[in-house]
């Protein structure tokens, strides 16, 4: 289940070799990768624009870019947004520009691409400090011990390994009090969670406009970075920012000047996906929430530990004996369950196990099969136990 070759796909059933599996490794959370309306929208864009824009973004580009930026700016509720091909392009070019020769305060569990961006910044003169994951007290101490400016606090909105989200209000307050910029990678939150309303269908909120809006926080001293490659299944990314900073980055950020752009098909599926999200995205999020709750409830029944306290559809399960990890992975595969294995050095040795990623394209049959196999694994192997009691969040 590492570097596997997928030979065929039918819904969330995949074939590798002669084995059909239920797919719980996909991060296309809304199931838009298989949405017929979105797929059918692509040919008209290809007919008009061809397969690929012929220019780097600074040299020119189809009007589709501005259309997407306008839609995203309204969706997330900010002054402006800027598109890049990937989040990695943003991290490795924008973080060094924001930090300059100042200081970066980096959550120890932030995504690897953020660490890469911080290392680029360090090579250009920035100082990098690491604070313990989701530990604002440790961060506050580091901020007080350093007078270097400018200052950037970088962390995940939804942790890509743990499926949890920090209290962004606390980190935003620290940023404002210490003249720092809070830089949030919402790769696994955008499209999945959104603003809370009285008529929301489930606790994931509405519209999928990201973790900042979900937690009721503002964008003062905050930059949100997110991609469409997860929930929206399209090769494109963006960051939120003031228009004056957008104008600077168009010249200073090298991917905007030099990198190959996203293909037209990805721009097309982004536009179609944003439209589908507005009309029926909340129904997909309801399905996503309901199936995720079923799996979390099953883990609780079995007393299997997971660090997921959010109810978001990324669930890590850990083995108690690291020697069992390969055998657990093989049992899952032989039982028709495809997951992302957490092996060393991808995770620390005390966090070996696997991650279950649920999407709206999964179905109840697949979820029940997964729940059954989790019970079988719990009987045959030693999984991390003693999960604290979860507070159930009802569907509204």
ChimeraX attribute file (.defattr): number of C-alpha atoms within 10 A of each C-alpha:
attribute: neighborCount
match mode: 1-to-1
recipient: residues
	/A:1	14
	/A:2	9
	/A:3	5
	/A:4	8
	/A:5	10
	/A:6	11
	/A:7	12
	/A:8	12
	/A:9	14
	/A:10	10
	/A:11	15
	/A:12	21
	/A:13	18
	/A:14	19
	/A:15	17
	/A:16	14
	/A:17	11
	/A:18	7
	/A:19	11
	/A:20	21
	/A:21	21
	/A:22	25
	/A:23	24
	/A:24	22
	/A:25	20
	/A:26	19
	/A:27	19
	/A:28	24
	/A:29	28
	/A:30	29
	/A:31	24
	/A:32	27
	/A:33	20
	/A:34	15
	/A:35	15
	/A:36	9
	/A:37	13
	/A:38	19
	/A:39	16
	/A:40	11
	/A:41	16
	/A:42	18
	/A:43	15
	/A:44	12
	/A:45	16
	/A:46	15
	/A:47	9
	/A:48	9
	/A:49	16
	/A:50	14
	/A:51	15
	/A:52	17
	/A:53	16
	/A:54	15
	/A:55	15
	/A:56	16
	/A:57	22
	/A:58	14
	/A:59	10
	/A:60	11
	/A:61	15
	/A:62	15
	/A:63	8
	/A:64	16
	/A:65	16
	/A:66	14
	/A:67	12
	/A:68	20
	/A:69	18
	/A:70	14
	/A:71	15
	/A:72	22
	/A:73	19
	/A:74	14
	/A:75	17
	/A:76	23
	/A:77	16
	/A:78	17
	/A:79	12
	/A:80	19
	/A:81	26
	/A:82	26
	/A:83	25
	/A:84	23
	/A:85	24
	/A:86	20
	/A:87	25
	/A:88	17
	/A:89	19
	/A:90	26
	/A:91	24
	/A:92	22
	/A:93	21
	/A:94	21
	/A:95	23
	/A:96	25
	/A:97	19
	/A:98	20
	/A:99	25
	/A:100	20
	/A:101	19
	/A:102	19
	/A:103	26
	/A:104	31
	/A:105	24
	/A:106	23
	/A:107	22
	/A:108	17
	/A:109	19
	/A:110	22
	/A:111	18
	/A:112	14
	/A:113	16
	/A:114	25
	/A:115	22
	/A:116	15
	/A:117	21
	/A:118	29
	/A:119	19
	/A:120	18
	/A:121	27
	/A:122	19
	/A:123	12
	/A:124	14
	/A:125	15
	/A:126	24
	/A:127	21
	/A:128	18
	/A:129	17
	/A:130	18
	/A:131	19
	/A:132	13
	/A:133	17
	/A:134	21
	/A:135	15
	/A:136	18
	/A:137	14
	/A:138	13
	/A:139	23
	/A:140	17
	/A:141	11
	/A:142	15
	/A:143	23
	/A:144	9
	/A:145	9
	/A:146	12
	/A:147	12
	/A:148	13
	/A:149	16
	/A:150	16
	/A:151	26
	/A:152	27
	/A:153	25
	/A:154	25
	/A:155	27
	/A:156	28
	/A:157	27
	/A:158	26
	/A:159	23
	/A:160	22
	/A:161	20
	/A:162	19
	/A:163	24
	/A:164	23
	/A:165	22
	/A:166	19
	/A:167	16
	/A:168	23
	/A:169	14
	/A:170	13
	/A:171	23
	/A:172	22
	/A:173	15
	/A:174	20
	/A:175	23
	/A:176	14
	/A:177	11
	/A:178	14
	/A:179	15
	/A:180	23
	/A:181	24
	/A:182	25
	/A:183	28
	/A:184	23
	/A:185	28
	/A:186	26
	/A:187	26
	/A:188	30
	/A:189	31
	/A:190	29
	/A:191	29
	/A:192	33
	/A:193	27
	/A:194	27
	/A:195	21
	/A:196	18
	/A:197	12
	/A:198	8
	/A:199	9
	/A:200	17
	/A:201	18
	/A:202	22
	/A:203	22
	/A:204	27
	/A:205	25
	/A:206	28
	/A:207	26
	/A:208	26
	/A:209	23
	/A:210	28
	/A:211	32
	/A:212	26
	/A:213	22
	/A:214	22
	/A:215	18
	/A:216	12
	/A:217	16
	/A:218	14
	/A:219	18
	/A:220	13
	/A:221	16
	/A:222	23
	/A:223	20
	/A:224	24
	/A:225	25
	/A:226	25
	/A:227	27
	/A:228	26
	/A:229	22
	/A:230	24
	/A:231	26
	/A:232	28
	/A:233	21
	/A:234	25
	/A:235	22
	/A:236	23
	/A:237	21
	/A:238	23
	/A:239	26
	/A:240	25
	/A:241	20
	/A:242	14
	/A:243	13
	/A:244	9
	/A:245	14
	/A:246	18
	/A:247	11
	/A:248	11
	/A:249	19
	/A:250	15
	/A:251	12
	/A:252	14
	/A:253	20
	/A:254	16
	/A:255	23
	/A:256	23
	/A:257	17
	/A:258	13
	/A:259	15
	/A:260	16
	/A:261	22
	/A:262	22
	/A:263	19
	/A:264	22
	/A:265	22
	/A:266	21
	/A:267	24
	/A:268	22
	/A:269	27
	/A:270	23
	/A:271	23
	/A:272	19
	/A:273	26
	/A:274	22
	/A:275	14
	/A:276	17
	/A:277	23
	/A:278	13
	/A:279	11
	/A:280	11
	/A:281	22
	/A:282	25
	/A:283	16
	/A:284	19
	/A:285	30
	/A:286	22
	/A:287	21
	/A:288	26
	/A:289	23
	/A:290	18
	/A:291	22
	/A:292	23
	/A:293	19
	/A:294	15
	/A:295	21
	/A:296	23
	/A:297	15
	/A:298	18
	/A:299	21
	/A:300	18
	/A:301	11
	/A:302	17
	/A:303	17
	/A:304	22
	/A:305	21
	/A:306	21
	/A:307	15
	/A:308	20
	/A:309	15
	/A:310	18
	/A:311	21
	/A:312	25
	/A:313	29
	/A:314	25
	/A:315	25
	/A:316	23
	/A:317	24
	/A:318	23
	/A:319	23
	/A:320	18
	/A:321	15
	/A:322	18
	/A:323	10
	/A:324	16
	/A:325	22
	/A:326	14
	/A:327	13
	/A:328	21
	/A:329	22
	/A:330	15
	/A:331	16
	/A:332	21
	/A:333	17
	/A:334	13
	/A:335	17
	/A:336	21
	/A:337	24
	/A:338	26
	/A:339	22
	/A:340	18
	/A:341	23
	/A:342	23
	/A:343	18
	/A:344	13
	/A:345	8
	/A:346	12
	/A:347	13
	/A:348	10
	/A:349	13
	/A:350	12
	/A:351	19
	/A:352	26
	/A:353	26
	/A:354	22
	/A:355	24
	/A:356	24
	/A:357	23
	/A:358	30
	/A:359	29
	/A:360	24
	/A:361	21
	/A:362	23
	/A:363	16
	/A:364	12
	/A:365	10
	/A:366	19
	/A:367	18
	/A:368	15
	/A:369	14
	/A:370	22
	/A:371	18
	/A:372	14
	/A:373	17
	/A:374	20
	/A:375	15
	/A:376	14
	/A:377	16
	/A:378	19
	/A:379	11
	/A:380	10
	/A:381	15
	/A:382	17
	/A:383	23
	/A:384	19
	/A:385	18
	/A:386	12
	/A:387	15
	/A:388	13
	/A:389	9
	/A:390	13
	/A:391	7
	/A:392	10
	/A:393	11
	/A:394	9
	/A:395	13
	/A:396	10
